[in-house]
């Protein structure tokens, strides 16, 4: 399939006309992409220092989630995987809440119950992230089905990696969405590795986007490192879904430049020379050059922005590291409307145990 691109690797326009995107939106896209890159670098170091337990970075994939989420409206639903921090930031998820979730402290909306990178926000319509591969895909289809039944004009966008397309959840959701023409966008972030398994071991087709044909709707292949291309493809899919014309599968072709997670060593299954070409296709460098060419950014302004974002990250980390862990009582919240007798006994037992530990400390 032809791959949609608007920019070359250096940020020069190679396809006209460009998508009509407001200048402020373009600058916000770049700011959030840069924030995610700097945050990934900092969080990875913090995990190695033992200050957080686990981390999943998205280095080299920033354009996929920023370009797509910026094409939605606030009323739409976003079903995250665990490699889309910029989608949450675009929606208004604060840096404090993000870092609090990495630490599992008292500010964490999940109350320390989820592992890092599993943030969520009901208020911002960000679904709860789940570690099992692909479970969010049929959930998004179900959300879109509910919107259609209630005659709402909301749509759902769901993110997943190419590895998830080998699972049954993907096929069930695609088939259901195709049959009922659901207002859902399936966005496959093809970063070419499902942990250590390369994409050629996942499927025999040349492009993941071709799979949409089997379910009766459109598939689009886009350059996942080109913000304009991802935005344009998503915007068109949004308009189609909103008009009752059904789902779209978007394959954003990108590359996972770093490890799958802090528990992974990619040197065990790929060579450094395989990564090198993708460094030259860096989505942030490409977007930076594009903005400079449009007189929307200068090198000086970019340096100031980096300093500003780094300072915000450091200050937020300092603040959240001073925040205590969730109180014991929170373990029993949000389970039942009224706490059951056996849970009340457990609660009291734990509180007494903590008191005894403190006395003996």
N, C-alpha and C positions, 0 to 999 in steps of 0.2 A: 504494500500500500504506500501511496505517497505520504511523506511526512510533512506536516504543516510547520513551517519556519518563517519567521519575520526578520530575524537577526542572524548574521554570521557569528563566528566565534569571537569576533572582536567588537561586537555591538553595532555593526553597520547594517542598515536596513537593506534587505535583499528581496523584499516582497512588498508590493504596494497595492492598494492603500493600507496604511497601518490601521490597526483597530482603534476606534475612537475612544481613547482613555484620557480622562482629565489629568492635567499635570500634577495636581495634588495627590491623585491616586497613584500615579507613577512613582512619585517621591516616597509615598508611604510604603509602597511595595518594596522599594529598595531598602528603606530604613528597617523594615521588619526582617528582610532577608539578611541584612548585615547583623542585626541583633541576634538572630538565630545562630549565625556562624560564630560570633564572639562568645555567645552563651555556651555553645557546644564545646568550644575549646576550654572554657573555664570549668564546666561541669565534669568534663573528662578528667581534668587534673584533680578536681575535688574527690572523685571516686578513687583515684589512685592514692590520694592522701588519706583515705578512709573517712572522709567527712560526709559522703553519701554512699549508699550501698551498691548502686547500680546505675547505669546510664546508657541510653540509646541516642546516638547522634544522627544528624541528617546532612552532614557535610557533602556538598555537591548536588543536593536535591532540593534546595530552598525554593527554586522557581516553581516546582510542581505544586506545592501546597499554597504558596502565596498567590501565584497566578490564578489558581482555581477558586480559592475561597473569596478572593476579591471580586469575583464575578457574581456572587450570590447577593441576596437581600437579607436583612436582619431576620426576617420571618422564616427563613429556610433553616433546615436542620443539617447538622454536620456530624457524620459518623466517622470518628477518628480511628486511625490504626495506632501507632505509637511513635511515628516519625514525622509528625506534622505540627511542631510547636508554633510555627508562624500562623497556622490556621486559627489556633486558639488566641494568639496575640492580636490578630486582625479583628477577631470578634470582641475584643476588650478584656480578655483574660490578663490579669495584671502579672507583672514580673514577680511581685511578692507571692502571689498565689502559686505561681509556677515553681519557684524555688522552695516554697513551703511544702509543696507536694513531693519534691525531690527528697526533702529531709523528713517528711512525715510528722511535722510538728503540729502544734495546736492551731495554727492558721490554715492547715491543710483542709480543704473542703471534704476530702475523703477520710479525714480523721485518722490518718496514719494506717489505714487498713489495706491500701493498695501499694504495690511496689512502685518505685520511681518510674516516671514517664507514663503513668496511668491516671492522668488528670481528667476532670470532667466538670461541666457546669450546666445545670438545668436552666438557669437564668439566660445563659448565652446560647442555649440549644446545641451544646456540645455533648455528644453521647459519652457514656462511660467507656473507657478503653478496656479491652480484655486481652489477656495474653494468648489464649488459644487462637490459632490462625483462622481468620476468615469469619468468625462468628458475627462480626458487625455487618456483613454483607446482606444476609437475609433480614437482619433487624432494620436496615435502611429500607429494604423493599417493603417490609411491614409498615414502617412509618409512612412511606409514600402511599401505600394502600389505604391506610387510615385517612390520610389527607384527601385522597380521591373520594372515599366513601362519605366524608363529611363535607364534600364540595369546597374544600379549602384550596387556595392557590399556592400553598406551601409546597416546596419540593425538598428532596433529600439528596445530599451528596455524600458518598461513602468512599473512603480511601482504603487501599490494600496493596500489597506487593504482588509481584508476578507469581510468587510461590503459592499464594492463596488460590490461584486459578486452577490448581491441581486438586483442590478439595471440593467436597460435595456441596458445601455451603454456597460457593460461588455459582455452581451450575443450577442449584435450586432457585437461588435468588434471580439469576438471569432469566430462567425460564418463566418464573412467576411474573416478573416485571414485563416480559415480552407479551405474554398471553393477555394480561390485564392492562397493558399500556400505562404503566405506572410512572408518575412524575419523579423519577430517580435517575441520578447520574452516577455511574460506576467509574471511579477513577483509579486505574491500575498504575501505580508508581513502579514502573519496570526499571529497577536499579540493577538488574541482571544477576543478582545473587539472593537466594533465600538461605540465609546464613552461609553455608559452604556450597550449596547446590546451585550450579550455574543455570541460566535460563534454558539452555539447550537440553537440559535434563528434565525440564518441566513440561515442555510442549514441543511438538514437531512442526507447528505452523511458524511461518516467518514473522508474524506479528500477532500479539495477544489481541489486538483490536479486531482481527478477523473473526474471532469467536462470536462476536455479536450477531453475525449473519445467521448462525445456527438457531438463534432465538428470536429472529424476526425484527431486529432493530439495528440502528446505525452504530458503527464503530469508527472511531477517529484515532489516527496515529499522529502524535505531536512531538516536537522537540521539547522534552521535559526540562531543558536548561534554558529555554527561551520563554521568559515571562509573558511576552506579548502573545505568543502562540498558545500557551496554556490558557491564558485569559480568554482569548478569542474563541477557542474551541469550547470552553466551559460556558461562556456567555451564550453562544448559539444553542448549546444543549439546554441551558436554563430556559431560554425563550421557547424552545420546542416543548419542553416538559410542561411549562406554565400554560401553553396553548392546548394541552391535552393530547399531544402527539407522541407521548411515550418516552421511554428511556434512551440513554446513550451510553456507550462504553467508550471511555477515553483512555488510551494508553499513552502515558507520558514517558518517553524514552529518556532515561537518565543513567546515572551510575553511582553506586555506593562507594565513595572514595575511602571511607574509613572502615573500621570493624563493624560487624553487625551490632555488637554491643560491647560493653567493657569486659564481658566474659569471653570474647572471641579474639582470635589471632588470625587475621586474613592471610598472613604470610604462609600459613599451612596449606592453603588451597589456591592461591593465585600469585602471579609474579608482579614485582614492582613495575616492570615495563608495561604491563597491561593497564596499569592505573595512569601512567604518565600522559597518554593522549587526552584523557578526560580532565586533567588539570588545566589544559589549554582551553577547554570548553567550559570553564568555570562560570556558573550562572551569575554570580555576584560581580565578577570582573566585567562580564558582558553587559550587565545592566548598568554598571557604573559608567562604562564608555558610552553607552547609549544616551544616558542622561547628560553627560558632558557634551556630547555632540548636539543635543537639543538645547544647550545652554540652561539646563535645569540644575546643574551641579558643577562645582569646580573642585580641583584637587584639594585646595585649602579647606573648603566646606566639608569635603569627605573626611579629611583628617580630624576636623573638629567634631564631626558626627561620631567617628570611632571613639574619640576620647569621651564624649558625652555618654555613649552607650556602655563603654567599659566602666565608667564611673558609676553608672546606674546599677550595673551588675554587681560590682564590688560592694557598693553601699547596701544593696538589698541582701546580699549574702551575709554581710555583717549583722544586719538587722534580724534576719531570720535565724541565724545561729544562736541568737540570744533568746529566741522564743522557746518556751518549754514544750515538752511532749504533750500529747492529748491526755486529759485526765482519765483515770480508770473508769469512771462512770460512762464515758463515751463509748466504751466497748459494748454497752448494752442498749445504746440508743439506736433508733431506726430499724429495730428488728421486729418488735410487736407494738401495737398501739398501747398496750398496757403490759408492763413487765410480768412475766410468769413467775410463780413461786420458786421453781427450781433455779431460775436465773437470778432471782433476788438473793438466794442462798449463796450462789456462786459469787455474786457481786460483793457481798459482805465478807466472804472468805478471802477474796483477793485483797480487799482493803485492809483486813487484819494482817494478812501476810506482808503487805507493803510496810505497814506500820512496824511490824516485828523486824523487818530488814533494816529499816531506818534506825531503830533502837540499837541494833547490833553493829551498825556501820562504824 
